[in-house]
């Protein structure tokens, strides 16, 4: 498995943000990681990225235990956080050159890949302008490119389409699908459920720090009254609960699906 999470707990003061969750994602799978605000999604992704440590539990990324092999794990992954920032005084070209140096990438291959990505995201004409002068969408593209430049084996995406227009969003979708076809593991967190429904073959739903659903996307949708991922998500995470959510949870139990 490229991502392995076992009994992960995250506590901030008196608040249990993540309550002992466990899941694994194999190579080549695009897995949606969903939940309402405050469910624990970003906390999980920060821990998987190695930026933050768990309160308890274990995490492995690309075969590396983050507790003992954090740098090896980080070299194998690309991460786009929910609120990403780049060095605003650098240009996109300079920032990606910095990423090349940090990952110690072969210069020739890195330059070729950088040029391809800049053009594919429509940043070729602004690659020598300061990042501070770029639009929000263009800055988001730079962050995305920095996560893709070293061709990671694991990709963590937390609201990666923020600020992107329809064409750029389509480009991200195509790139993610292409990476997965080559064996890259993708954990994709987004509130754009229609995109998750089309892109992700599997969905994990987190609510109040616990996993309330983990199933193939098509199977999860089949349990929904409205036959959409948005509907089943609402049923599983309604603030006051939903009688139908209990039926969904029962149907998702391993014994019920065998």
Secondary structure, 3 states (H helix, E strand, C coil): CCEEEEEEEEEECCEEEEEEEEEEECCCCEEEEEECCCCCHHHHHHHHHCCCCCCEEEEEECCEECCCCHHHHHHCEEEECCCCCCCCCCEHHHHHHHHHHHCCCCHHHHHHHHHHHHHHCCCHHHCCCEHHHCCHHHHHHHHHHHHHCCCCCEEEEECCCCCCCHHHHHHHHHHHHHHHHCCCEEEEECCCHHHHHHHCCEEEEEECCEEEEEEEHHHHHHCCCCCCHHHHHHHHHCCCCCHHHHHHHHHHCHHHHC
